[in-house]
Amino acid sequence: MTEWKRTRRLTGTFLLAACCASAFAAAAATAAVTDTGLESGLLQALHLKKGTTQRVGTSGTAIQAYMREGYIGKRPDQRADYTDYYLLKKPASFMGHELVLIEEEYITQYIGCCVSPGAGVTVKVHGSTQKLQAFARAQRCTLTDPVDIRRALNDVAIKTRLPKGHYASLSCRERDAGRDESDQ
């Protein structure tokens, strides 16, 4: 009888472990799909409409998706001039780098000159920035590499502690798209 109980317990333990492993794998796959979908939406919001200075997608829609998944807060960490700043609360990737900050510039009320609608991101660089550079050229964005993220956040009164590292910012706003190609 003791042998039977051991066998039954061992079988139950194996089944439980298999279920947990399967659930963990499904959760990891869902998270990867979610992260990929979020990144695709953000990339679309940064793509330039051919022949215009407007973007294909809407940055607000992309940002709301990050909100729904808990990557950023329901409200911006800061709003300065016409720009909302969202610090990421959990890891997400953008073009192979760690996404740290999402910016959205838009007008709700006129406060003076000069709004330039669009969005931007700041990443902690992992490896080469060639993809970011190519994207910036193709989509008429401005890539600032490297960027002093601590100073940039301090300039808009965001107090946070980010690890030292190599950071780069990609700005895809109307003013970026309207610049001459020779300026880029």
Long-range contacts (C-beta under 8 A, 24 or more apart in sequence): 34-69, 35-92, 35-93, 37-65, 38-62, 38-65, 38-66, 38-69, 38-71, 38-92, 39-92, 39-93, 39-94, 39-95, 39-99, 41-65, 42-66, 42-94, 42-102, 42-119, 42-121, 43-95, 45-119, 45-172, 46-118, 46-119, 46-121, 46-135, 46-139, 46-141, 46-170, 46-172, 47-139, 48-139, 48-140, 48-172, 48-177, 52-177, 53-140, 53-174, 53-177, 53-178, 54-174, 54-177, 55-118, 55-119, 55-172, 59-104, 59-106, 59-118, 59-119, 60-104, 60-106, 62-119, 63-102, 63-104, 63-119, 66-92, 66-102, 72-102, 77-158, 77-160, 78-156, 78-157, 78-158, 80-156, 80-157, 81-111, 82-106, 82-107, 82-111, 82-115, 82-116, 83-156, 85-153, 85-156, 85-158, 87-158, 87-160, 94-121, 94-123, 95-123, 95-131, 95-132, 95-135, 96-126, 96-127, 96-131, 97-123, 97-124, 97-125, 97-126, 97-127, 97-129, 97-132, 97-168, 98-123, 98-124, 98-126, 99-123, 100-124, 100-149, 100-162, 100-167, 101-149, 101-153, 101-169, 103-171, 105-173, 116-173, 116-174, 116-175, 116-176, 117-173, 117-174, 118-171, 118-172, 118-173, 118-174, 118-175, 118-176, 118-177, 119-172, 119-173, 120-169, 120-170, 120-171, 120-172, 120-173, 121-169, 121-170, 122-147, 122-149, 122-152, 122-167, 122-168, 122-169, 122-170, 123-167, 123-168, 123-169, 123-170, 124-162, 124-163, 124-165, 124-166, 124-167, 125-165, 125-166, 125-167, 125-168, 129-168, 132-168, 132-170, 135-170, 136-170, 136-184, 137-184, 139-172, 139-177, 140-172, 140-176, 140-177, 140-179, 140-181, 140-184, 141-170, 141-171, 141-172, 141-176, 141-177, 142-170, 142-171, 142-172, 142-176, 142-179, 142-184, 143-168, 143-169, 143-170, 143-171, 144-168, 144-169, 144-170, 144-171, 145-169
